[in-house]
Amino acid sequence: MIPKRLKEARLRAKLTQEKLGVLAGIEEATAYSRLSHYENGTHKPTFELVCEFARVLNVPECYFYTVDDGFAEAVLKLYLSYNK
């Protein structure tokens, strides 16, 4: 579920793949390529990197691992309501 949720959260935050990568600590030269690979499922980010994505995108880490779309949205709403 990471590829789908990562792209959804990135688009919601209105960030490019490169910008998200750089903000999460990936070198600018490879940020676009690496994010593209993560979003299309070619490669899997480490848990530590997922945590950085969560921080930058203001979503809980578990959002990236939740299979059910409705539950993922509910988790996100709850998280955002506690982090205003």
N, C-alpha and C positions, 0 to 999 in steps of 0.2 A: 504493500500500500504506500510505501514511501514515495515512489515516483509520482503517483496521482496527487497525494496530499501536498507534497513539496511544491508542485506546480500550482495547485490551487492557492496555497498560502502565499506564494511569491506573487502571483497575479493579483491577489487581494491586496497585497502590500504595495502594488504598483512598482515593483522592482524588476530590473532586467536580470537575466541569469548572471551576467558578469558582476553587477552591483551586489547582488546577494552573496555571491562567492567571496568577493573582496571584504564585505562587511562581516562575513563569517570566518575570515582569516586565511582564505585561499589566495595564493599569489595571483596578482592581476593577469599575468601572462597566460595562466591556465584556468582561470575562474570560469569563463564562458564554457569552455570545453568540458570541464569537470561537471558543472551543473547540468549541462546538456546530457551527459552520460547518466547522471543520477536521475534526471527526470524521465529519460526514456528506458530506464531499468537496465542499462548495459553494465553499470557498476553500482555497488551499494556503498553509501557513506558509512563511516564508523559511527558508533553511538555518540562519541564525543562531538563529531561534526553535526550530527542530528541535533544535539543539544545546542550547538551554536546557531544552527538554523532556527530552532525554536526561539532562542533569545532574540535574534534579529527580527523574526517575523511575528513575535509576540503571540505565540501559540504554545500550548503545553507539549512536552515531548511525546506523550502518549498519542497525541493527535496523528502523528505520522505512522503509527502502528495499528490504528483502529481500522478494522475491516469494514464494518457497517457504516455507510454514509450518514444515516440519521443519527447514529450514536456519536460519530465524529463531530457533527455539527452541534449536538447537545453539549458535548465536552467542551468545545470551543466557546460556546455561549456562556457556559458556567465559568470557565476560566476568565473570560473577558469581564464578566460581571464582578469577579473578585479582584481584578487587577485594574480598576479604573483609576 
